[in-house]
């Protein structure tokens, strides 16, 4: 591996560019700098042995972050974290979206196990399924605010 990295350093100076074909024929360029590639292949056996069993604990967490990765769903989750429950129409008005679009996103959140609903007559009320989701969105918003203030300070 160190031979390959050395050749890349000589051939491309600081960058290695690769085109990766992503679904539907779109291309994405990925840039590796010399600093983000190990020059030799080795690992700490004790750390690997100790931590490897924990790797499987993250299974299922990606679906939660996938839900939060969409701006509309993140807004909905945030709004639901501030109130015990909200009617679909209220959520749509708050986030400035159509009832159909809001309902679609709420249904996805429900199917992902992040939100629950109850029907009262002709109205449907949604709430977060548990406090874990509330804590995640709060931490994400807090982190985003810190990132904004760090960018402004530089």
N, C-alpha and C positions, 0 to 999 in steps of 0.2 A: 504494500500500500504506500509506503514512503517513496518508492520509486515513481509510482503514478503521480503522487502529489508533487514531487520534485519536477517531473515533466510538465505538469500543468502550470506550476509556478513559472517555469522558463517560457512556456509557450504563450500563456495568457496573462502574465504578470500577476495582477491581483484577482482577476475574475475568471470564472469558468461559467459559460452560459450554455444552458441546455434547453432545447425546446421539447416540451412534453405535450403529447396529444391528450387532450382532455375530451370527455364525451361530446358528441355531435361535431367532431372535427375541429373544435376550437383549440388554439394553442396557448400555452402559458409559458412564460419565460421564468426560469428559476435561476437565481444567481447565488453561487457559492463563493465566499471569499476564502482566501488561504487560511485565515484565522479560525474558520468554523469547521475545519476538517482535521482530525487527528493525523499526525504524521507517521505514527506507528500504531499497529493494532495490538492493544493489550487491555486487560481489565482487572479490576480488583476482585479476586475470587470470593473473598469473605463478604464484601458488599453485595455482590451479585447473588450469592447463596442466601443471604439474609433478606434481601429485598424482593427477590423474584416471586415468592408466594403472594406478595401484595399486588402485583401487577394485575391480577384477575379481578381485584376488588373494584376497579374502575369500570368494569363491564356494566352497561346500562346507563352510565353517567352521560355518555355522549348524546343520548336522546334528549336529555334535559337541556344541554347546551345548544343542541340543534334548535330546539324550540325558542331559546333565548336569542339565537343568532338572527332571527327575523325581527326587524324594527317594529312592525305592527304587533307581533306577539309579545315582544319585550314591553311595549307600551301598555298592552292589555294586562300583562302580568303585574306590571308596576302599579297600575290603577287598582287592580284587584287586591294588591297587597296593602293598599291604603284604606280599603273599605271592606267590611265583612262580606257583603255581596252586592252585586249590581245587576240590573236588568240589561239585556242585550242592547236595548235602545239607548240606555244611559251610557254604556261603554262606547257605542258608536258615536254619540254626540261628543263625548269627552275626547276621543282620539281623532275626531274629524274624519270619520270614514262612513261608508254606507252600512246599513244594517246587514245586508247580504254578506259583505266582505267581513264585517266584524263577527257575524255568526259563523262564517266559515273558519276563521281563526280560533274562535272559542271552541268550536267542535274539534278542531285539531288538538287544542290544548287538553280538552276532555279525553280524547282518544289516547293521548300520550300519558294520561294519568296525572296531569298537573292541575287540572281544574275539575270542578264538579258543578252540577246544576240541579235546580229544582224548578218544577213548573207550578205556577199559581194562577189558575184560571187560564187566561190567554197570554200571560207573561212568563218569561223564562229568566230566572236569576242564576248568575254564575258566581262562584267563589273559588278561591284557591283550595286545592285538595289538602294541603298541610303547610305547616310553618317552614319546612325546609325550602320550599320554593320562594317564600317570602324573604327568607334570609339570603338566598342566592341573588335575587334581584336587587336587594338592598346593598349587598356587597358589590355587585356589578356597577350600580349607580354611583356608589361612593368611590370606587376605583376610577370610573370615568371622570368624575369631578376632579379627582386628584391629578389625573393625566392632563386634563384641560388646564388646571392651574400651573402644572409643571411646564407645559408648552408655552403658556403666557409669560412665565418667569424667565424663560431662556431667550 
